[in-house]
Amino acid sequence: MKAIAFNGSPRMERGYTSRLLSSLLKGIKSAGCDTELFYTNSFSPLPCSCGSMHCWDIEPGICCIKDDLQLIYQKIRESEILILAAPVYIPLPGGMQNLINRLCPMIDPVLSIVDGRTRAKLRAGWKTRKILLVSTGGWWEKENFDTLVRIVRELAEDASVVFFGALIRPHVHLMFDRGVPTEEGKDILLKVEEAGCELVRKETIDDALLNFISRPLISHERFIETWNS
């Protein structure tokens, strides 16, 4: 099994998103799954600019934009697990938004109705079975991630691929003290690694594990007081 991960944080390996994603990939590797990691800021995918739906109607499955993403498409096709990782912006960092838009070639526009929604299917030749979101944010509540979760869920369901869920970490900065994980931060990172292992071995991530990873580290009131000071 192969997993391919994209980190959309502009801070790349220096960001909090990278700290969680690294632990997740460590757990995935320990379960015997090959992994490959790309930073969107390294290859800077260009925006989708083809209003003619070239990848659907003219050259099915082929993106007409000739940039570095062309070299990566084949790696995505060959990976059973697709991991999209990004911090909460408004709503996404630009590179990650461009990448998601440029995944349109994976979708074959043969339509059906699923639970009252119009859905397409995964194009033949793509091995993608599951899509997982990893996201970090500075604000206190988990609801701050709702827009990102909805975007990635829609991508998965539009391609009739399993949305594996969202591994989210609110007020992520409180996991660290001057860049070093606190004791609570260490516990969370270990649970993220465990989640990566479960993703491969059990093909599920236990809700209790996800809840531990995203649990509050401070009261909402104390968070607001500290932030504003």
N, C-alpha and C positions, 0 to 999 in steps of 0.2 A: 504494500500500500504506500501511496505517496501523498504528502500534504504540501501545499504551496501556500505561503503566507505573504501578505503585503502589509507593510507598516506605512500608514499614511501620515505619520507625525512629521511635521517640518523639522523637529529636533532629532529625528532619526534615532540612532542608538543612544542618544543622551537623554531621551524623554522618558516619562513615566510609563507610557504605553509600551516602550521597548522592554522595560523591566518585567512587566506582566507577560508580554508575548514571549520573552526568552524563557521564562519558567514554564509556560505552556508547551513550547516546542521541546524543551528538555524532557517533559513528561511524555510527549508524543514519541520522541526518539527512543526513550527507555522501553516503550511498548513495541519496538521493532519497526516503526514506520519511518520511511525516508522523509526528510523535510528540506525545503528550500525557502529562503527568505529574501524578499526584495523590498527596498525602500522607494516609495513613489518619488521622493525628492531626488533620488539618484538617477532615475531614468526619465523623470518628468513627462508623463504621458500627456500628449496634446489633447485639447478638448475635442469632443465629437463635433464635427462641423459639416456632416454629410446629410443634409435634409432629404436627400433622395432615397434614404435607407438602402444604400449601396450593398451593405452586408446581408440584406434580406432579398432584395429584388434584382440586383445586377450580378453580383458575384456572391451567392449565398455562402455565409460563413467566413467571408474574407473582408477585413477592414481595409478601406481605401487609403487610410492615413499612414504614411510611411515614416514611422519614427521608431524609437527603441522598443516600444511595446510589441512590434512585429516579431522580435526575437524571443519574446516571452510567451506569446500565445500558445506555442506548442507545448511548453512546460505546464501551462494551465490545463490544456486538453488532456494531458497524461496524468493528472493528479486527481485522486478520488476525493480529497478534502481541500476545500478552498477556504482560507482564513483571511478575513478582512479586519485589520486592526487600525484604530484611529482614535484620537482624542475628540471630545465634543467641541466643535466650533459652532458656526451658525449656518448649516448644521454640521458640515464636514470640512476638513482641510481641502483646498482646491485639488491637489494631486489625487487624493482618494476619490473625490467626486468625478474627476476625469476618468479614472480607472473604471469605476462602476459603469459610467456611461459607455465606455469603450468595450464593455463585456457583452454588448448587444450581439456580436457575431455568434455567441454561444447559444442564442435562442433561435429556434426554428419556428417561424410564425404559422404553425399548423394549430388552429385554435380549438378549444373545447371549453365547456362550462364546468367549473369545479367550485362547489359550494356557492353557487350564484355569481362567481367571478369569471371573467374571460381570462383564460390562461393559454400559454403556448407550451412548447416542450423543449427539452435539451436537444441540441443538434447532434446527429449521428457523428461518432468519432470523438466526442467529448466524454471523458470518464467521470466527470464531476458527479459525486453522489450526495455530498453534504456541504453546506456553507455555514460557517460559524463567524459571528461577530465578536471581536474583543475591543472593548472601549474603556477609556478612562476620562474622568471629568473632575473639575475643580469644585463644583457646587455640591450641596449636601445630599440631595434626594436622587433616588433611582429614576424618577420620572423625567429627569433632565436628559435621559438617554432615549426617550420614547421615539423621537423622530429618526434617530439613527437605526434603531431596531426595526422600525417600520420600513425604512429604505432597503435594508439588507434582506428582510423577510420577503418584501415584494420581489426583489431580484430573484431570490430562490424560487418562490412560488410561481413567478412568471415563466421560469424555465422548467417547472415541474421537478425541482430538486429539493431534497429535504433541507429545511432551515433548521440547523442543529441547535439554535438558540444563541443567547448573548451572554458572554462573560464580561460583566461590567464592574467597574470600581469607582464609585463616587468619592469625592474629597480625597483623591488619591495621594495628594501631597502629605496628608497626615500619616501615611504609612512610612514616611522617611523623616529623618532628622539630619539636615545638612548632607543629604544624598545617601545616607546610610539607613537601611531598613530598621525600624523600631522592632521591638519584640512582637508586637501585633502585626507589623509589616512582614516579618519573617514567617509568621504563621500563615498569613494570607498567601504569600508566594509559594509556600509548600503546598497549600491547597490548590493553587493554580497548576502546579506541576502534577498533582494527583489528578486534576481534571483532564489534563492532556493525556495521561495514561488511560483513564476511563474512556476517553473519546475513541481510542483505538481498540482497546481490549473488550469493552462492553458495548461500544457504539451508542453510548448514552452518557450524559453527565447528570449525576444525581442532583435533584433540586436543593437538597440540604447543603451540598457542596457549593453550588452557585450562590446560595443565600449567605453562606459563611464568607465567601469572597467579597460580596457586596455589602456586608453588614455595616451598620453605623459605628464609627470610632469615637464619636462625640455627639452630644445632643444637638438638635437643630438650633436651639436657642443659643447655645454656647458657640456653635459654628458661626452664626451671624454676628455675634458680639466680637469674636476674635477676628473675623474677616474685616469688619468695619473699622476695627481699631488699627 
